[in-house]
Amino acid sequence: MTSSNEKPSLLSPNVANSNSGETHIRSFVHRRAHITPSQEQALARLLPQWSITYRDSILKPATLFGNDNPLILEIGFGMGETTQKIAQARPDDNFLGVEVFNAGVGALLKRIDDNQISNIRIIQHDAVEVVRDMIAPASLAGIHIYFPDPWPKKRHHKRRLVQSPFIQLLTSRLKPGGYIHCATDWENYAEQMLEVLSAESMLSNTHNGYAPRPDFRPLTKFENRGLRLGHGVWDLIFTRNDTPTPELNWPKKEQ
């Protein structure tokens, strides 16, 4: 484990070739993760009901959820504990969780089924491609990035998810007034997050620096354990301002 969050394998950017031959950052690296029989059963039984297959076309949330409620994107939900609790506490919001690892997807599917939660959908795919190809500009009410892989070694910092090009892309998908909420238990990564988010002209910080943990983000058992050991946790909450979206220099597939 590299973080006190519940994730056995966490999202981090990695450079890979797209189908079009272009190079871009991916939101994950391939790692082995243990999957339990119950998670495997949930994948087999529930994936068709609650998941969306990646495709190079824009999602229609109203069709997907059957309502026009605000849409919140979560990148890297790990084992789904936080996603479940937030979705239950906010039934008037819809949640789209993106995760690549079978164990985490199976765990969240089981939570959805056990608790009869109807406002979560899952895409099991690289988050960068999902945001680029499936999320319409100015369509999200919020974005959650909780405890991404900190890549603590300095030579690996370039693999971190929260970097300017991806944050610019993400921000372009936020509605004016929509928010992006990041959390990490690595101080150096928190400093990088604050620097990157503060440098994005389309975002405004809701606090002077770091934010107190909002009530809607529950403490996980791993986070509680870290806090008892004296580990810090840093939250950042920025909102989309009225700055026009610039022309994005991001690899796009030819239509």
VEXDREN-2710 file (C-alpha; in Angstrom, 1 decimal):
% VEXDREN-2710
k/r/px/py/pz
1/MET/0.0/0.0/0.0
2/THR/1.3/3.5/-0.9
3/SER/-1.7/5.4/0.5
4/SER/-4.0/5.2/3.5
5/ASN/-7.1/5.1/1.2
6/GLU/-9.0/1.8/0.6
7/LYS/-7.5/1.2/-2.9
8/PRO/-5.3/-1.9/-3.5
9/SER/-4.2/-0.5/-6.8
10/LEU/-4.5/3.2/-7.6
11/LEU/-4.7/5.4/-10.6
12/SER/-1.5/7.0/-11.9
13/PRO/-0.7/8.4/-15.3
14/ASN/1.4/6.5/-17.7
15/VAL/2.4/7.2/-21.3
16/ALA/1.0/4.8/-23.9
17/ASN/0.1/4.7/-27.6
18/SER/-3.5/5.3/-28.6
19/ASN/-5.1/3.5/-31.5
20/SER/-4.5/6.5/-33.6
21/GLY/-0.7/6.1/-33.0
22/GLU/-0.6/9.2/-30.8
23/THR/1.0/9.2/-27.4
24/HIS/-0.9/10.4/-24.4
25/ILE/-1.0/10.0/-20.6
26/ARG/-3.0/7.1/-19.3
27/SER/-4.7/7.3/-15.9
28/PHE/-3.4/3.9/-14.7
29/VAL/-0.6/1.4/-14.7
30/HIS/-1.1/-2.3/-14.9
31/ARG/-0.7/-4.0/-11.6
32/ARG/-1.8/-7.3/-10.1
33/ALA/-4.6/-7.0/-7.5
34/HIS/-6.2/-9.8/-5.5
35/ILE/-9.9/-10.4/-6.4
36/THR/-12.2/-12.4/-4.1
37/PRO/-14.7/-14.9/-5.3
38/SER/-17.6/-12.6/-4.3
39/GLN/-16.1/-9.8/-6.4
40/GLU/-15.7/-12.1/-9.4
41/GLN/-19.3/-13.2/-9.0
42/ALA/-20.4/-9.6/-8.8
43/LEU/-18.5/-8.8/-12.0
44/ALA/-20.2/-11.7/-13.9
45/ARG/-23.7/-11.0/-12.6
46/LEU/-23.9/-7.2/-12.2
47/LEU/-21.5/-5.6/-14.7
48/PRO/-24.0/-5.6/-17.6
49/GLN/-26.6/-3.9/-15.3
50/TRP/-24.5/-1.1/-13.8
51/SER/-21.6/-0.5/-16.2
52/ILE/-21.2/1.3/-19.5
53/THR/-18.8/0.1/-22.2
54/TYR/-16.2/2.6/-23.3
55/ARG/-17.0/4.0/-26.7
56/ASP/-15.8/7.1/-28.7
57/SER/-19.1/8.9/-28.4
58/ILE/-20.6/11.4/-25.9
59/LEU/-22.7/10.0/-23.0
60/LYS/-26.2/11.1/-22.5
61/PRO/-26.6/11.1/-18.7
62/ALA/-30.4/11.6/-18.8
63/THR/-30.8/8.4/-20.8
64/LEU/-28.2/6.6/-18.7
65/PHE/-29.8/7.5/-15.3
66/GLY/-33.4/8.2/-16.3
67/ASN/-33.3/11.7/-14.9
68/ASP/-31.6/15.1/-15.2
69/ASN/-29.9/15.1/-11.8
70/PRO/-26.4/16.7/-11.6
71/LEU/-23.6/14.3/-12.7
72/ILE/-20.5/13.8/-10.6
73/LEU/-17.4/12.0/-12.0
74/GLU/-15.2/10.0/-9.7
75/ILE/-11.8/8.9/-11.1
76/GLY/-10.3/5.9/-9.4
77/PHE/-12.9/4.7/-6.8
78/GLY/-10.8/1.9/-5.5
79/MET/-12.9/-0.5/-3.5
80/GLY/-15.9/1.8/-3.7
81/GLU/-16.4/2.5/0.0
82/THR/-16.4/6.3/-0.4
83/THR/-18.4/6.2/-3.6
84/GLN/-21.1/4.1/-2.0
85/LYS/-21.4/6.4/1.1
86/ILE/-21.5/9.6/-0.9
87/ALA/-24.1/8.3/-3.4
88/GLN/-26.3/7.1/-0.5
89/ALA/-26.0/10.5/1.2
90/ARG/-26.7/12.4/-2.0
91/PRO/-29.6/10.6/-3.8
92/ASP/-30.4/13.6/-5.9
93/ASP/-27.0/13.5/-7.6
94/ASN/-25.8/10.9/-10.2
95/PHE/-22.3/9.3/-9.9
96/LEU/-20.2/8.0/-12.7
97/GLY/-17.2/6.0/-11.4
98/VAL/-14.2/5.2/-13.6
99/GLU/-11.9/2.4/-12.5
100/VAL/-9.8/-0.1/-14.4
101/PHE/-9.1/-2.9/-11.8
102/ASN/-11.5/-5.9/-11.6
103/ALA/-11.2/-6.1/-7.8
104/GLY/-12.4/-2.6/-7.3
105/VAL/-15.2/-2.8/-9.9
106/GLY/-16.4/-6.1/-8.4
107/ALA/-16.4/-4.6/-4.9
108/LEU/-18.4/-1.5/-5.9
109/LEU/-20.9/-3.7/-7.9
110/LYS/-21.4/-5.8/-4.8
111/ARG/-22.0/-2.6/-2.7
112/ILE/-24.5/-1.3/-5.3
113/ASP/-26.4/-4.6/-5.2
114/ASP/-26.3/-5.1/-1.4
115/ASN/-27.5/-1.6/-0.7
116/GLN/-29.9/-1.2/-3.6
117/ILE/-28.2/2.0/-4.9
118/SER/-29.6/3.3/-8.2
119/ASN/-27.5/6.5/-8.8
120/ILE/-24.1/5.0/-9.6
121/ARG/-22.8/3.8/-13.0
122/ILE/-19.4/2.4/-13.7
123/ILE/-17.0/2.6/-16.7
124/GLN/-14.1/0.2/-16.5
125/HIS/-11.6/1.9/-18.7
126/ASP/-8.8/4.5/-18.8
127/ALA/-10.1/7.7/-17.3
128/VAL/-8.2/9.9/-19.7
129/GLU/-9.9/8.4/-22.7
130/VAL/-13.3/8.4/-20.9
131/VAL/-13.1/12.1/-20.2
132/ARG/-11.7/13.0/-23.6
133/ASP/-14.2/10.9/-25.7
134/MET/-17.3/10.4/-23.6
135/ILE/-17.9/13.4/-21.4
136/ALA/-19.4/16.5/-23.0
137/PRO/-17.8/19.9/-22.3
138/ALA/-19.5/21.8/-19.5
139/SER/-21.6/18.8/-18.5
140/LEU/-20.3/17.8/-15.0
141/ALA/-21.4/19.3/-11.7
142/GLY/-18.4/17.9/-9.9
143/ILE/-15.3/15.8/-10.1
144/HIS/-13.8/13.6/-7.3
145/ILE/-10.2/12.5/-7.2
146/TYR/-9.5/10.8/-3.9
147/PHE/-6.1/9.5/-2.9
148/PRO/-4.6/8.8/-6.3
149/ASP/-1.3/6.9/-6.3
150/PRO/1.3/9.4/-4.9
151/TRP/4.3/8.0/-6.7
152/PRO/6.5/9.1/-3.8
153/LYS/9.9/8.7/-5.5
154/LYS/10.9/12.0/-7.2
155/ARG/11.8/10.3/-10.5
156/HIS/8.2/9.0/-10.7
157/HIS/6.4/12.3/-10.0
158/LYS/5.8/12.7/-13.8
159/ARG/3.5/9.6/-13.5
160/ARG/1.1/11.4/-11.1
161/LEU/-2.4/11.9/-12.3
162/VAL/-2.9/15.5/-11.2
163/GLN/-0.9/17.4/-13.8
164/SER/-1.7/20.5/-15.8
165/PRO/-2.8/19.0/-19.2
166/PHE/-5.2/16.5/-17.6
167/ILE/-6.6/19.1/-15.2
168/GLN/-7.2/21.4/-18.1
169/LEU/-9.1/18.7/-19.9
170/LEU/-11.1/17.8/-16.8
171/THR/-11.9/21.4/-16.1
172/SER/-13.3/21.9/-19.6
173/ARG/-15.9/19.3/-18.8
174/LEU/-17.2/21.2/-15.7
175/LYS/-20.2/23.4/-15.8
176/PRO/-19.6/27.0/-14.6
177/GLY/-19.8/26.7/-10.8
178/GLY/-19.0/23.0/-10.9
179/TYR/-16.3/21.8/-8.5
180/ILE/-13.2/19.6/-8.5
181/HIS/-12.4/18.0/-5.2
182/CYS/-9.0/16.2/-4.6
183/ALA/-7.7/14.6/-1.5
184/THR/-4.3/13.0/-0.7
185/ASP/-2.4/11.8/2.4
186/TRP/1.0/12.6/0.8
187/GLU/2.1/16.2/1.7
188/ASN/4.3/16.5/-1.3
189/TYR/1.5/15.5/-3.7
190/ALA/-0.8/17.9/-1.9
191/GLU/1.6/20.7/-2.7
192/GLN/1.7/19.6/-6.3
193/MET/-2.1/19.4/-6.5
194/LEU/-2.3/22.9/-5.0
195/GLU/0.2/24.3/-7.5
196/VAL/-1.4/22.6/-10.5
197/LEU/-5.0/23.5/-9.6
198/SER/-4.1/27.1/-8.7
199/ALA/-2.3/27.6/-12.1
200/GLU/-5.4/26.6/-14.0
201/SER/-7.1/29.8/-15.1
202/MET/-10.5/28.2/-15.4
203/LEU/-10.5/27.3/-11.7
204/SER/-10.9/29.3/-8.5
205/ASN/-9.9/28.0/-5.1
206/THR/-12.8/27.9/-2.6
207/HIS/-10.3/28.4/0.3
208/ASN/-7.0/30.1/1.0
209/GLY/-4.9/27.0/0.2
210/TYR/-6.2/23.7/1.5
211/ALA/-9.9/23.1/2.4
212/PRO/-11.3/21.4/5.4
213/ARG/-12.7/17.9/4.6
214/PRO/-16.3/18.5/3.5
215/ASP/-19.0/16.6/5.3
216/PHE/-19.9/14.6/2.2
217/ARG/-16.5/13.0/2.0
218/PRO/-16.6/10.2/4.6
219/LEU/-13.5/9.0/6.5
220/THR/-12.6/5.5/5.4
221/LYS/-11.2/3.0/7.9
222/PHE/-7.7/3.3/6.3
223/GLU/-7.8/7.1/6.5
224/ASN/-8.9/6.9/10.2
225/ARG/-6.1/4.5/10.9
226/GLY/-3.6/6.9/9.2
227/LEU/-5.0/9.9/11.2
228/ARG/-4.5/7.9/14.5
229/LEU/-0.9/7.4/13.5
230/GLY/-0.5/11.1/12.9
231/HIS/-0.6/11.1/9.1
232/GLY/-1.9/14.2/7.5
233/VAL/-4.7/14.4/4.9
234/TRP/-5.1/17.4/2.6
235/ASP/-8.3/18.3/0.7
236/LEU/-8.5/20.8/-2.2
237/ILE/-11.8/22.2/-3.6
238/PHE/-11.8/24.4/-6.7
239/THR/-14.7/25.6/-8.7
240/ARG/-15.1/26.4/-12.4
241/ASN/-15.1/30.1/-13.0
242/ASP/-16.2/32.1/-16.1
243/THR/-12.9/32.1/-17.9
244/PRO/-13.5/30.8/-21.4
245/THR/-12.3/27.4/-22.3
246/PRO/-9.1/27.6/-24.4
247/GLU/-8.4/25.6/-27.4
248/LEU/-7.2/22.3/-25.9
249/ASN/-4.0/20.8/-27.3
250/TRP/-5.1/17.2/-26.4
251/PRO/-4.8/14.1/-28.6
252/LYS/-8.2/13.5/-30.3
253/LYS/-9.2/10.6/-32.4
254/GLU/-10.3/11.4/-35.9
255/GLN/-14.1/11.1/-36.2
END
